[in-house]
Amino acid sequence: GSTQDRIPFQVVSSLLSVLNHRDPKTAAHSMRVADLSFCLAQGLMSTTELYELEVAALLHDIGKIAVPDAILLKPGRLTEKELATLRRHSRIGSELIKAAFNSQSVVDTVRYTGCRYGGDEKFPGMLKGSEIPLSSRIVTICDAYDSMVSSSVYRKQMSREKAFSELFRCASGQFDPALVDRFVRLVRARPEVDETGSSKEDFSREFALQVAQISEEITKSFGEQDFELLQANARKLEMAAEKNSNSRLKTIASKLKEHSALDDKNEVEISKIMNNVVELLELCQTAQSGLLQIHDETLI
């Protein structure tokens, strides 16, 4: 069967929504890492591999649903014991993914993300250099970069340039140097957005709720591969975006409409639709967290 049969998007989005419920910051981070990984891998992988990479990047932190809040949300430094618990989460993650999908490449990508390119004296048996799957080397860089440029309970966020020089400094030891070069070139060429991923377009509460509702319908119809319904919902979304003059949303909606209208749905098209759906979910996340911040500020 096709990759989509083995890795149904419905299962991916269910796992992601569980993570989002458990830890919204990690879910938003995972979406950004998937977006960066896809960008970095284009031209290096086949469409099927790109789809598998994107799923693995979306779920690379899924094991965190098994980490206790006391560790996950702890503002101070973690103790050795707590760090060991956190490290175990990637093992738990690959077990979860193994149970959910019949895809060794997704399991391996998650399992080997974080392996040091130059090897690790403490763990001499670990994969190193080109033994580490290309997909894992890609996710490792994107994961590290996004963690550096986002603020977290552990540290203040860095500027893009500072994060780039950190990647270069750790190339060879931690990261694949050729991929670091490629990554920095690609990211420099992209417009800089704030951490929430938005270029500051506003969502009113009503509009955000409306978008969330339509997006849920879109995700569901995509999971069920009902492209006619998906197209109708994409049209609905496009109209809402036009009415609220939100250009980013309008772009996503029209791409969704266009890709779901094609008669011949090969893996390339389905992969494109999946990217649009992921981008849409990311935008919903942004809108909702933006509203929560506004709500918090009015409470203070």
Secondary structure, DSSP 4 states (H G I P E B T S, - for coil): --HHHHS-HHHHHHHHHHHHHH-HHHHHHHHHHHHHHHHHHTTTS-HHHHHHHHHHHHTTTGGGGGS-HHHHT--SPPPHHHHHHHHHHHHHHHHHHHHH-S-HHHHHHHHHTT--TT--TT-TTS--GGGS-HHHHHHHHHHHHHHHHS--SSSPPPPHHHHHHHHHHHBTTTB-HHHHHHHHHHHHHSPP--TTS--S----HHHHHHHHHHHHHHHHHHHTT-HHHHHHHHHHHHHHHHHTT-HHHHHHHHHHHHHHH-S---HHHHHHHHHHHHHHHHHHHHHHHHHHHHHHHHH-
